[in-house]
Amino acid sequence: MKKIDAHVHVFGVLKGFRGEGELYPLGNGKARWANGQVVEMIPPGLGDCSFETEACFQFLKEKGIEKAVLLQGSFYGIDNEYTAEAVRRHPDMFVGAGSFDPFARYAGQIYDRLTHELGFKIMKFEVSSGGGFMSYHPTFDIAEVFSPIAAKCEKNGQVLVLDIGSPGMGSFQPESVAKLAKGYPELNIVVCHLFAAAPEDAQGEQFEYFKQSLAMLALPNVYFDLAAVPFNVWPQAYPYPAGLRFIETAKGIVGADKLMWGTDLPSVLFKSTYGQLSEYIEESGIFTEGELGQVFYQNAYKVYFQ
């Protein structure tokens, strides 16, 4: 089966920034946030302080992946130049997303350069309270802040990708995403991580809220990537039953044609093998053979590569 990994990260050096402050690389795949927290970022064998373009390219080729979408965020650090260069090196494999802080004084100039000089066809924003813009900015209305950017993305034929965090976070604003989608109907919007739901969200009132949020975004121009679903339901082990419940529910509410497989490579490999990140879906019985083709390839190709 042909596969597109719709959520991958590459970076020349770790340089994240979020609520914990700046990220300092320590080597051996580890790094330290400014508040002193040490975290494992890069699995053994993939890099010391970086997950470089060529390492990513070779890894994906060995795994039989045809194409990949290079997204950016606060966890590893935003590096538009590096991502653009990765796409220039391997245009048949990669498509890349630009990113920037929408509160930057020169945000308009940055957007214009990313679009017209670096040629990004995707804009991705890690908004979440957990580790994105709302972890170091006060909580804000997503629709209000991103409406001007959405208008530009629609005009320029770009895709808008949003990580809005998990249910319960101030950043979790499906109603704001719906407002953007309805206000800019020619703009494709992708919501990352299928809401980054945790095991406790798979039951009771929380599960009802998960379903209501999906229903709110069952719109013609809204898609979801499935990146890090296994990671987010940890400590559940393979085949990640809560994750499968979220995916099966999403299929029933938004449809298989709105779901895109992705992994969130590289840090997810601390909890799962790369093979497990696709096999748990393939072996679940949730999707027909034709629907698996949509989830693993066709949907992402339509959204990101056409």
N, C-alpha and C positions, 0 to 999 in steps of 0.2 A: 504493500500500500504506500502510495506517495504521501509524504508528510512535509508540512511547513510548520516550523516551530515559531509561533506567533508572538513569543515573548522571551527575548534573549538580551543579555547585557555583555558588552565588551568595554574594557577600560585600560588605558595605558598605565595608570597608577591609581590606587585607591585614594580618593579625595572627597569622601562624602561629607555632607553637612545636613544636620537636622536638629531636633530638640536637644539632643545630647551634646551639641556643639560640633566641632570639626573632627574629622576622622584622620588618625595618624597610622600609617602602615608600620607594622612591627616585623614583617617577614613571616615566612612559613604559613602564609595564608591568613594570618591574624592581623588585627588592627585594634586601636584603642580610641574610643570617643573622648572628647575633652572632659567629660565628667568622670573619666577613669574606667569606664566599662570596657572590658576587653571582649572582642567578638571574633568568631571564626567566619571568614568571608569567602575564602577560596579553597576548595577541596584539594587534597594532595594530588600532585601531578598536573594541575592546570595552571599553576603560576605561583609566584612568591608574593608579590605585591600588586600583581596585575593579572588580568585575563585578556591577553592580547588577541588582536584580530586573527593572526595566523593560527594560534592555539585553538581558538573558537572554530575557525573554518575547518581545520583538520579534524577536530573532535566531531563536528556535525557531519562531515563527509563520511567518517568511519561509522557513524550511526545510521547512515542512509538517509539523512535529511536533505531534501532538495533545495529548500530555501529557508530563510530565517528573517525575522523582524527584529532589528536592533532598537530597543527602547532605552530610555535613560531615566534616572531618578536620583533622589537625595541619598539613598543608601550607599551606592558606590561612588556617587559624584557625577555631576553633569559635565560632559566633555563633548561639545558639539563638533569641534575640529576633528577629534579622534574618530567619532562615529562617521562623520562625512568621509574621512579618508578610508575607513573600512569598506564603505559602500563603493568608493572609487576603485579600490583594489579588487573587489569581488562583486561586481554588479549583477552577475547571474545568480549569486547566492543571497546577497543581503539587500534589504531596503532598510533605511534608517529613519529615526524620528529625532527632530530637534526638540530642545527644551530650554526653558528659562523661567526665572521667578517673575510672575506677572506684576509684582509690586516694585520691580526694579525701575529706577528713575528713567532709564532709557529703554524700557521694554519694547516700545514701538520700533525703535531702531534695530534692536536685537532681532525681533520677529522678521523685519524686512530683510536683514542680512541672511538669517537662516533660510528664508524662503527663496530669495532671489540670487544670492551668491553661493550658498552652500547647497541649495537645491532640495531641501527637505520637503517631501510630500506628506509627512506625518508630523504632528505636534503632540507631544506626550507630556502630561503634567501629573506629578505625584503630589496630590493634594492632601493626603491623609493626615489626620491628627497623630497617628502612630509614628510616622517617620517622614512625612512630606511637608508641604508648605504650612499646614496648620499646626505642625509641631513646633514651629518657631515664629509663626505669625498668629495674631488673635484669630479666633474663628470668624469666618467670613461667608457670605452667601456666594456659592459657586456660580449660580446663574448671573448674578450681578457682575462679578469679577471677570468671568470668562466670556460674557456676551460679546464684547468687542473683538476678542480673539476668535471666537466662533464665527463671527461675521466675516473676518478676513480669511479664515480657513475655508469657509464655504465659497467665497469669491474666487479663491486660488485653487480650488479643487483638492484640498488637503483633507486628511483624516484627523479627527481630534480624539486623542486617547486620554482617558482620565482614570486615575487610581483614587477612589474616594474613600478608601479605608473600609473598616468593618462596621456592621450594625452596632449602634451604641456610641460610636464616635461622633464628635461634632461635625466632622467632615463627611459623614455618611448622609448625603442629601440626594436621594434618588429623585425627589420632586424637582430639585434644581436641574438635574441632568435631563429630566423629562421636559422642563421648560426650554432648555437649550435645543433639544431635539425638535420640539414643535415650532420653535421660533426660527430654526434654520433647517428646513426640511430636506434641503439638498446636501446637507453635511452629514457624513457618516461619523458616528460617535462610537467608540469602543470603551467599555467599562472593564477594567482589569480585575482578574482574580475571582470572578464570579462573586463579588462582594466580600472576598476574603473572610468568608464565614468560618466560625470555629465549631467544634463538636457540639457545644451547648446550644448553638443556633439551629440544630437539627431536630428540636423537639419543643412542644408546648407553644407558648405565646411567641417565643423568639422565632420559631419556625413559621408561624403564621405571618410574622412581620417580614421574614425573608420572602415568602410567597407574595405578599402584598407589594413589596418593593420591586420584585420581578414584573408583576402585572403592570405596575406603574410605567415600566420601561419596555413593555411589549409594543414597540413602535417600529415603523418601517426602516428607520435609519439608525437604530441602536443595536449594537452587537456586544458580546461578552467574550473575553478570553478566559480560559480555564487554567491559566498559569498559577502554580503554587497551591492549587487546591489540596494536594496531599500534604504539603508543608503546613498549611493553615489548620488542618485537622489533627495534627500531631498532638498527643502521643499515639493516636490510632495508627496501627501498622497496615501494611498492604493487606487487602485491597482498599483500604481507606473507606469504610462503610458510610460514614457521615458525608464524605466528599461525593460518593456515588449518589447518595440521596439528594444532595444539592443539584447535581448534574441532571439526574432523572427528572427532578422537579422543574428545572430550567427548561429542559426539552419540552415538557408538557405545557409550559406557560408561554415561552417565547419562541419555541421551535428549534429543531436541529439546525436549521439554516441560519441561526443567529449565534451559534456557538463555535469558537475557534480554539483548537488545542494549542497549548504553549506550555513552557516549563518554568521560566524564570531563572534559567541557567545564569551563573554557576552555583550559588550558595545552596540551592535546594538539594544538591547532591550530597550534602551532609546527612540528609534524612532518607533519601531514596536513591536507587540506581536510575540512570537515564532510561533504561528499558522499562522499569516499573512505572515511570511517569506516563507512558502511553499504554502499557499492557493492562493497567487496571481499568481503563476505559474500553479497550478492545475486547476484553474478556468478560465484561460486565453483562452483556446482553441487553443493554439499554438501547442501543442503536442498531438498526438494520445495516446491512453491508453498504447500501447506498448512502445512508446517513453518516456512517463512519467516514466515507469519502468526503462528505461535506465538512465534517468537524475537523478532520485531519489535514484537509488540503483546499477544497474548493472555496469555502467561505473566506479563508484568509487570502487566497489568491484574488478573489473578487474585490475584497476590501482594500488590500494593500498593494497589489501588483498590477492591477489593470489600469 
